């Protein structure tokens, strides 16, 4: 899945320029869309990359473009950066391709777990959109593409999970779910902000679209979760005992001891 992971060395800092953010607990300053972040260097790298959290930019450590940055920079715009090329068009294309790359991540996971011709065809179709011309990409109905892919992902989820309680779309903000057997559960679109999942078993749980911001995952087993992404993991709190899928990386900010309740 390396092509679906951000490669900043081959991107023109698109997430640092194209996207807006507001001064908050996630960002130390407000930035308008299309305006370079104050920390962006001339070579498109972040000047405080190793100190983002200390400098008040934890939101940047959560974000992941799923490889859309290098796809737009090197393929769609053939290596022409936003300073010399079609600035606004590049900024408009980037978030669209980011959505498509997220779908490719899910489809890659589904193909690995439940190989099927329909998944292969869907992957090929979505990937073709990501290498199209800028105008073709901007003309896409991403909602329609997402809906078609979701049918296949849901089918994969239902095949792989045994019957279990559904928390789909549930409000579980701050819920105490520590030491629970939540294997095979459906957490699609659930709000798990600040939830305590310490030492819980989330084997084969469907996590697509679940909001894990600030969720406590210390000692939890997410090693076989379905459709768990790096941004979700980055937004949560874990520790050395948290089990993650082999396709995901342990966030560096997890090095601090997990809080106890």
N, C-alpha and C positions, 0 to 999 in steps of 0.2 A: 504493500500500500504506500510505498514511498512517494509515488507521484501524487498521492492524495494528502500529503503532509506539506505544511508550509516550508518553502525553501527561500528564505529571505535573501540569500546571496544571488538568486536569479530573479528577484522581484525588484521593482522600483519603489518600494515603500508604499505600495498602494493603500494598505490599510491605515497608514499613518497620514495619508493625504485625502483620499476619497471619502472616508467615513467621518461623520461628525461625532462629537461627544460633549457632554455637559459636565461642568464642575460638580463633583459629587464624591462619595466615598470611593468610587472607582477611578476617578480622574481628577488630578490636581488643578486642572484648568479647563475652560470651555474652548472648543475648537469647532469651527464651521466646516461643513462638507466642502471638499475641494481646496481647503487651506492646509498647508503642511503643518504638522505638529512642531511645536517649538524645539523638540528634542531630536528632530530628524536632521541627520548630517548630509553633507553634499553628496556623499557616496550612497545615499538612500538607506543607510544603517541608522539604528537608534543609538543616540549618544549616552543613554542611561540604561541600556538593555540589562545590565547586571544589577541594577539598583531600582528597577521599576516599582517594586512594592515599597521600598524605603522612601522613594521620592513621591509617592502618592498616586501611582498609576497601576494598581492591581488589576484594573480592567483589561490592560494590555496583556497581562500574563494569562488571562483566561481565554482570550480570543484565539481562534485558529481559522485560517482561510481554507483549509482542506486542499491546499495546493493551487487554489485559484489564482493567487498572486503571480506565480511564475507562469501559469498557463496564459494569463492575459498579457503579461509583459513580454514573454518570449515567443508565444505562438500566435495569439490573436493579433498582436500589434508588432510582431516580427522584430522584437528587440528595440523598438523605438520608445524611449521613455516619455513620460508626460510633460517633461520640460521642453521637449523638442517636437513632440508628435501631437496627436489629436487629444488634447488634454481632457476636455469635458466628456468626450465620447468614451475614453478609457475609464474615467471615473464612473460613468453610467454602466459600462459593461461589467466592471469588476464585481459588484454585488450580485448580478445575475449569474455569472459563472460560479461565484461562491456557492449559490444555492444548488446549482447543477452538480458541483463537485461534492457537496454534502450528500446528494442523492447517490452519486457514484460510490461514496463510502459505504452507504447502507446496502447498495446492491452488491458490492464486493463482499461484504459480510454475509449476505444472504446466499451468494453463490458458493462461498466457502462452506457454509453450514448445510445447505440444502440445494446442491447443484440441479439446475433445471434449465431447459432450453429457453423458456420464457424470460428467465432472469438474464441469460446471456444476451438475448435480443434486446431487452430493455437497457442493459448496460451499453451496448453498442450504439443504440439510438441516442441515449443521453450524452455519451462521449462525443458523438458526431456533432452535437449542438455546441459543445465547448470549443471546438476548433473551427467553427464557422466564422464568417466575416462579422465585424462589429454590428452592422445594420441587421443582419439576420439574427444575431443573438438578442438584440434589443427588441426585435419583433416577436420573440417567443412568448407563449402563454405558459409561464412557469407553473402557475397554479394547476393548469390542466396536466402538465407533465408530472408534477408531484402527485396528483391524484391517481394517475395511472400506475406510478411506481408503488404508491402506498398499498394498492390492492395486492400486489405481489409480495410486498414485505409483510403484510398482515397474514397472508397465506403461509409464508415461511414461519412466522411466529407461531401460528396455530398448529403447524405440523410438529414443531420442535418442543412445544411446551405441553405438559400434561394439564389436565383440568385444575385450575387454581383460582383463587379469589382475584377479582379484577378491581384495580384501583385506578382505572383509566380516567384521566381528567380530574381525579380527586384532589380536594384541598387538604393536603397533609402538611401544611406549613407548621413547623415546630413540633410535629408529631413525635411521640416517644415510641420508637420501633426497634429499640436495642434488643439484642439477643433473640430475635425472631427468626422463624423459618419462613422466609418469603420466597423460597424457590418456586420458579415457574409462574410467579405473579405477573400481572399485566399492569405496568406503571406508565403506560403510554400517556404522555401529556400531563402527568400528575405533578402537582406543586409540592415538592419536597424541600422547599426552602427552609434551611435551619433544622430539618428533621434529624432525629438521633437514630442512626442505623448502626450504631456501634456493635460489632461482633455478630451482626445478622448475616444470614445465608441468603444471598440474592442469586443463587445459581439459576441460570436459564430465565431470569426475570427479563421481561421486555422493557427496556428503558428508553425507547425512542421518544424524543421530545420531552422527557422528564426534566423538571427544573431542580437541579441539585445544588443551587447556590447556598453555600454555607452549611450544607448537610454534613453531619459527622459520620465518617466512614471508617473510623479506626477499627482495625481488626475485622472488617466486613469482607465477605467473599463475593467479589464481583467478577471472578476469573472467567466465568462462562455466561456473563450477562449478554443479552441480545441487543445489538444496535447501540451500545454505549459508545460515546465519542470522547475525544480528548478535551474539547471545551467543557463538557459536563464534568469530567474528572478534575480539570483545572479549577473549576468553580467551587468544588467541594473541599472538605477537610479530611485528610487521611493520615495514616502513619506507616511505619515500616511493616506493620502486620496486615495492612490492607492488601487484598489479593486482586490484581488487575488482569484483564486480558493481555495476552502477549503482544497484541497489536497496539497497545497504548503505553505511554511513558508515565513514570511516576513523577509528578510535579516536584520541582525543587523546593517549593515552599512547604511541602509536607514534611520536611526534615525536622521542623519544630514539633515537640511533643503535643499530642492531641489533648484538647481540653477535656476534663472530666466533669460530669454533671452529677 
